[in-house]
Each structure stands twice: as structure tokens, then as C-alpha cells.
Amino acid sequence: MAVKPGDVRRVNRRWARVRVPKVGWVRFRWTREVSGARSYRVTRDRAGRWHVAFAVTPAPIPAPGTRAVVGVDRGVVVSAALSTGELLSCPGLGAGERARLVRLQRRLSRARRGSQRRGRLKVRIARLRAREVDRRKDWVEKTGTDLARRFDVIRVEDLKIRRMTRSARGSVDAPGTNVRQKAGLNRGILAQSWGLLVARLKEKAPGRVEKVPAAYTSQRCSACGQVAPGNRESQAVFRCVVCGHTANADVNAAMNIALGDIAAGRAVTARGGAALAGPVNREPQHHAPIPTGV
């Protein structure tokens, strides 16, 4: 619906009113400035909550001007690891909330279809799910704003999330393998909001988000550039088999992402050969010196 002059009025610091056609004045919680809004929409989610959303294009966050570059490695155990050494986790439901969700889902499976009891259970489950989504979106907004304010360039892996979360079920003629394990991995990836984080970063810091190839970022040593599968001892421990450099595995990957094409160009395997083969008929290229720190 279009916003006409006088349709939105501020009541106090926390509340405002909007004129809805055929309904009248409706109060809503004032969370941010909506000046310049051209239209709005009133919706009701599955949890029974009403929302009013105003169409406003927010101004991008200005760069700090420090020429600082950060690499962001997205994972399942650690939602986002930064090349500065910070480990960020996307919040979800607590242990008590997860147990309550399981109980409600079990009761829902026993409820008769079409009954009022089943409807009430579905609303209670939807409220828990909505709480989880709200926390996830809040974390993405705060993390994106923090990165856009602190760094001039933000580099992330070029991940094909839709392909990564594709089902392994297969078909009747060619059934898949490890279907349950793959389904659990897919849920873990989607719960970390990988795609939403990058999308919001592009909107908050347009032109300052760069995608780098994801190949070998978790196996490459950020200190010497050696690439070997044995470098990553476990999910959290990285130890280079050549130079002995030890670091958190996610932070090491984030440092490789921050280096971008420079790290990929200097990468060599444990046997001494190039990790990524280049064309043999290409003329020698002169590269800029490798930065000693990020």
C-alpha cells in the first residue's frame, strides 16, 4: 500500500501509528526511522505475529578508510571465522528450547489431523521456529554491520550453497548413499545463514565484498603456502607438514581467503609442485610482492 502524507505518525519513543485502509489507525513498534518510505505491507507469519514493513532503501555504510582487509571463512561448527582470529557463532535455540521442540513434534505426530489440539501444537512449534529465525537474522544484521564498519574490503569464499545442500537421496534406479548424514549436514549449513550473511554484506558495503575461489583454502598453509591434505589434523587444528605452522583451522582458512589470489598464486603442494596448474603457453607474469601480514 502506498504511503500518503500523514499516514505514519510517531506516538512516542517506542510506538508509532499507521493508517491502514478499511481498518483505521494501527499501532506498531517503532524500531527504525522510516522517513522516505513510499509503500508498506502488513503481513502475518506462521507464529501468528503481525508485522508492518516499510519500503525504504537504507544508505550504505561508509568504508572506514583504513585499507584493512578481512577474510571470512564460513563453517558449520564455527559460523564465521575472521582472519583477525575472531570466531563468531550464529545463535540458535538453547538446550531447553530444543528439548521442548522435540516434545512438541512428538505430540504433533500423535495428534489427529484436523483437530484443534493439532492446530495449537503447530502454532507452538511455529513460535519456537520463529524465535530461532529471529535470532539468526539479528546475528546476521549485527555481524554484517560490524564488518562493514571495520574493514574496507571483505573477502569470502565463492561457495555454491544450493549445490552443497542438494539432497543425496538419488532416485529409485540409482539410490543415494549416506542420505541421513547428508541431510544433517544440509541442515547444519542452512542453519548458519551463509547466503544471507553475504547478501546483507553486499547491501551494507556495496562494491567492497569480494569472492575468492574456495579451492584449497582449508588445506593451504597461510605461512608458507604449502598445500597438503594432512595439514588439517582435525576440524579445529591446522598443522603444516612442511613448516610446522600451527593455528586454528578456520582462522588459517580465513587468512588464505583474505590473501585472495595472492595466496592461490603462491600455493604449492607438499611435493613442491603448483597446487593449481596454469597454462603452459602463457608468458611469465610479474606479480606484486606477497604481503607479510593481513
C-alpha positions in Angstrom: 0.0 0.0 0.0 1.2 3.5 -0.8 2.2 5.8 2.0 0.4 9.1 1.9 1.3 12.3 3.8 0.2 11.9 7.4 -0.3 8.1 7.2 2.6 7.4 9.6 2.7 9.3 13.0 5.1 8.9 15.8 3.4 8.4 19.2 6.4 8.2 21.5 9.9 6.8 21.5 8.8 3.2 21.2 5.5 3.3 19.4 4.0 4.8 16.2 0.7 4.6 14.2 0.0 3.8 10.6 -3.3 4.4 8.8 -4.4 1.1 7.1 -7.2 1.4 4.6 -10.6 0.0 5.7 -9.1 -0.7 9.2 -8.0 2.7 10.6 -5.1 3.6 12.8 -2.9 0.6 13.9 -0.1 0.9 16.4 3.3 -0.7 15.8 6.6 -0.9 17.5 9.0 1.8 16.2 12.3 0.0 15.5 14.0 2.4 13.0 13.4 5.5 11.0 11.0 5.1 8.1 11.3 8.6 6.6 11.1 8.5 2.8 9.0 5.3 2.7 6.9 5.0 -0.5 4.9 2.0 0.5 4.3 -0.6 3.2 3.0 -4.1 3.7 1.1 -5.7 6.6 1.7 -9.5 7.0 1.0 -12.2 9.5 3.6 -15.0 9.9 3.1 -18.7 10.9 3.5 -17.9 14.5 0.5 -15.6 14.5 2.6 -12.4 14.7 1.6 -9.3 12.7 4.3 -7.2 11.0 4.3 -3.9 9.1 7.2 -3.4 6.7 8.0 -0.1 5.0 9.8 0.0 1.7 12.9 2.2 2.4 16.3 1.9 0.7 18.9 2.3 3.5 22.1 4.2 2.9 25.2 2.0 2.6 27.7 2.0 5.4 30.8 4.1 4.6 34.2 2.5 4.5 36.5 3.3 7.4 39.3 4.3 5.0 42.0 2.2 6.8 42.6 -0.1 3.8 42.0 -3.0 6.1 41.2 -6.4 4.5 39.4 -9.3 6.3 38.8 -12.8 5.2 35.6 -14.6 6.4 35.6 -18.4 6.5 32.1 -19.8 6.9 31.6 -23.2 8.5 29.1 -25.4 10.4 30.8 -25.7 13.8 32.1 -22.1 13.6 29.6 -19.9 11.7 32.2 -17.3 10.7 35.9 -17.2 11.4 37.8 -14.0 10.6 41.4 -13.6 9.6 41.8 -11.4 12.7 41.4 -14.6 14.8 37.8 -13.9 15.8 35.4 -16.9 15.9 31.7 -16.0 15.5 28.8 -18.3 16.2 25.2 -17.9 14.9 22.8 -18.3 17.8 20.0 -20.8 17.7 17.7 -22.5 20.2 19.0 -23.3 23.6 19.2 -26.8 25.0 15.9 -26.4 26.8 14.2 -25.0 23.8 15.4 -27.8 21.6 14.1 -30.4 24.0 10.8 -28.6 24.1 10.7 -28.6 20.3 11.3 -32.4 20.2 8.5 -33.0 22.7 6.1 -30.8 20.7 7.0 -32.6 17.5 6.3 -36.0 19.0 3.0 -34.8 20.4 2.1 -33.4 16.9 2.8 -36.7 15.3 0.2 -38.3 17.6 -2.4 -35.7 17.2 -5.4 -36.3 15.0 -5.4 -34.4 11.7 -7.8 -31.5 11.7 -8.2 -31.4 15.5 -7.9 -28.2 17.5 -5.1 -29.8 19.6 -3.1 -30.3 16.4 -3.6 -26.7 15.4 -2.4 -25.4 18.8 0.7 -27.6 18.7 1.5 -26.3 15.2 1.3 -22.7 16.5 3.6 -23.5 19.5 6.1 -25.2 17.2 5.9 -22.2 14.8 6.7 -19.8 17.6 9.8 -21.7 18.5 10.9 -21.8 14.9 10.2 -18.1 14.6 12.3 -17.4 17.6 15.2 -19.3 16.1 14.9 -17.4 12.8 14.7 -14.0 14.5 18.0 -14.7 16.4 19.6 -15.8 13.2 18.6 -12.7 11.3 19.6 -10.5 14.2 23.1 -12.0 14.3 23.5 -11.6 10.5 22.5 -7.9 10.7 24.8 -7.1 13.6 27.7 -9.1 12.2 27.3 -7.5 8.7 27.2 -4.0 10.2 30.3 -4.6 12.3 32.3 -5.9 9.4 31.2 -3.1 7.1 32.3 -0.5 9.6 35.7 -2.0 10.5 37.1 -3.1 7.1 37.4 -1.6 3.7 37.5 -4.9 1.8 35.6 -8.1 2.9 36.6 -11.3 1.2 34.5 -14.5 1.3 34.7 -17.9 -0.4 32.7 -18.3 -3.6 30.5 -21.2 -2.3 27.8 -22.8 -4.4 25.4 -23.2 -1.4 22.5 -24.6 -3.5 24.7 -27.3 -4.8 26.2 -28.0 -1.4 22.8 -28.5 0.2 21.4 -30.7 -2.6 19.8 -33.9 -1.3 21.7 -37.2 -1.6 18.6 -39.3 -1.8 19.0 -40.0 -5.5 16.3 -41.9 -7.5 14.6 -45.3 -7.4 17.0 -46.6 -10.1 20.1 -45.0 -8.5 19.5 -44.5 -4.8 22.0 -42.3 -2.9 24.3 -43.3 0.0 24.7 -41.7 3.4 21.4 -39.9 2.9 20.7 -39.2 6.6 24.3 -37.9 7.2 24.0 -35.6 4.2 20.6 -34.4 5.4 22.1 -33.5 8.8 25.0 -31.6 7.1 22.5 -29.7 4.9 20.5 -28.6 8.0 23.8 -27.5 9.6 24.8 -25.4 6.6 21.4 -23.8 6.2 21.2 -23.0 10.0 24.4 -20.9 9.7 22.9 -18.4 7.2 25.9 -18.4 4.9 24.0 -17.0 2.0 22.1 -14.4 4.0 25.3 -13.1 5.6 27.0 -12.4 2.2 23.8 -10.9 0.7 23.5 -8.5 3.6 27.2 -7.6 3.4 26.8 -6.7 -0.3 23.9 -4.4 0.6 25.6 -2.8 3.5 29.0 -2.5 1.8 28.4 -2.4 -2.0 31.5 -2.8 -4.1 33.6 -3.8 -1.1 32.7 -7.6 -0.9 35.0 -9.8 -3.0 34.6 -13.6 -3.7 37.6 -15.7 -4.0 37.9 -19.4 -5.2 37.3 -21.8 -2.4 39.7 -24.5 -3.6 42.4 -25.5 -1.1 41.7 -22.7 1.4 41.4 -25.2 4.2 44.5 -27.2 3.2 46.8 -24.3 2.3 49.2 -23.1 5.0 48.8 -19.3 5.4 52.5 -19.0 6.5 54.4 -20.9 3.7 51.7 -21.6 1.1 52.1 -25.4 1.1 49.0 -27.4 0.2 48.6 -30.9 1.7 45.5 -32.9 2.9 47.4 -33.8 6.0 47.8 -30.2 7.1 44.3 -30.2 8.7 44.6 -32.7 11.5 41.0 -32.2 12.7 38.1 -29.8 12.4 39.8 -27.2 14.7 43.6 -27.9 14.4 45.8 -26.9 11.4 49.4 -28.0 11.5 51.6 -27.6 8.3 53.5 -30.8 7.5 56.3 -28.7 5.9 57.0 -25.7 8.1 55.2 -26.8 11.3 52.9 -23.7 11.4 50.1 -24.3 13.8 46.8 -22.4 14.0 43.1 -22.8 14.3 42.0 -24.4 11.1 39.1 -22.0 10.4 41.3 -18.9 11.1 44.0 -20.3 8.8 41.4 -20.7 6.1 40.2 -17.1 6.7 43.7 -15.8 6.3 44.1 -17.6 3.0 40.7 -16.0 1.9 42.0 -12.6 3.0 45.1 -13.0 0.8 42.8 -13.9 -2.1 44.5 -14.5 -5.5 47.9 -13.9 -3.9 47.6 -17.0 -1.7 46.4 -19.1 -4.6 49.2 -18.0 -6.8 52.0 -18.9 -4.4 50.4 -22.2 -3.3 52.5 -25.3 -3.8 51.9 -28.9 -2.9 53.8 -30.9 -0.3 55.8 -32.4 -3.2 56.8 -29.0 -4.4 54.6 -28.7 -7.5 52.0 -26.0 -8.1 48.6 -26.7 -6.4 46.7 -25.1 -9.3 48.1 -25.9 -12.7 48.3 -22.9 -15.1 48.5 -22.7 -18.9 51.9 -23.8 -20.2 51.9 -21.4 -23.2 51.4 -18.3 -21.1 54.1 -15.6 -20.9 55.7 -15.0 -17.4 53.6 -12.7 -15.2 55.0 -10.2 -12.8 53.1 -10.2 -9.5 53.1 -7.8 -6.7 55.1 -8.8 -3.6 53.3 -11.0 -1.1 52.1 -9.1 2.0 53.7 -10.3 5.2 50.6 -9.8 7.3 46.8 -9.3 6.9 
